[in-house]
């Protein structure tokens, strides 16, 4: 059996991203989305989520590249001189690996973000982190404490299947560096699974498509679908509309979001999943 959650990240970033995510769900193959508590279009996302009751909503916890939900004075090791999160994931990762970020502050900020969504009436089924920061053990453990305290039952497993090789990725030199980095980070996968199990939180067998972020097209989608292993997996995507608001948000993912939206709402995407015998599910189904 092959089961797949297709999750759209960055819900709440802009109104155009929000509109694209809901369309990718209603007209396409997206089954869940993760919402940013401090996104500039947070209220718009909450309203759109309420109008799409079959769309699973998780919390897209930001610890990198954004502004905090907590009082900055309560989380000083998470912030730079401008009282915002570090913009660079590598810099964040280096600090996390050297234990220069306080775990209690991570738990406090994650809890604040989760509680903001819950206070807005959002029933959370899962959580993940912006730029997959929770792949690092010193980030994961306080995040799991926040999830348990707030009643969030599942978390993204950000690691790809061991030994998976997708030829379409290998044919694209611009993806080689990211693919190599992700293969190296797989060394953390076993500890991740152990920590999640110890916390009593649900997760998938892993995630597909992270290395394709910003380049996902029909060819890569078909190649990934052809290599989905037995089990339950997640495919990460970033659909949306590219507009002036998105440019102002400072994200590198702009035109690619509209291309992903076209892909994810296409008849071809549905046909590929059907032909491969892949069942689309949501995070709510993980407990079943």
Secondary structure, DSSP 8 states (H G I E B T S, - for coil): -EEEEEEEEEETS-HHHHHHHHHHHHSSS--EEEE-TT-TTHHHHHHHHHT-TTSEEEEEE-SSSS--SS-GGG-GGGB-TTSSB-S-HHHHHHHHHTT-S-HHHHHHHHHHHHHHHHHTT--EEEEEEGGGGGGSHHHHHHHHHHHHHHT--BB------TT---HHHHT-GGGHHHHHHHHHHGGGHHHHHHHHHHHT-B--S-EE-GGGTTT--HHHHHHHHHT--SEEEEEEE------HHHHHHT-S-SHHHHHHHHHHTSHHHHHHHHHTTEEE--GGGGG-
